[in-house]
Amino acid sequence: MRPAVQDRILDIIAREALRDPSELTPEMTLEELGLDSLGLVEVIFAIEESFGISVPFNANAPDASGFDLSSIGAVARAVERLVMGQPTAQVA
């Protein structure tokens, strides 16, 4: 993964969680950071705006969307795939 993508994701999530980016790790979950559903929507909107991409409308259902929100690192990997024009994941 390109560090620039991960750093931008960390900055976005930190801003929404009212944390310093240095406090976050790729393994942390959004729930650990106290992000509720509104916070998650704000994160998704900020990611779309920052990267010029469209996150699947059902991103909160990773089995249906292929967009993994299970951790900061998973979000960064999914965003990187979208930025590169690849599907977020193979949906069964």
Secondary structure, DSSP 8 states (H G I E B T S, - for coil): --HHHHHHHHHHHHHHHT--GGG--TT--TTTTT--HHHHHHHHHHHHHHHT----TTTT-HHHH----SSHHHHHHHHHHHHTT--S----
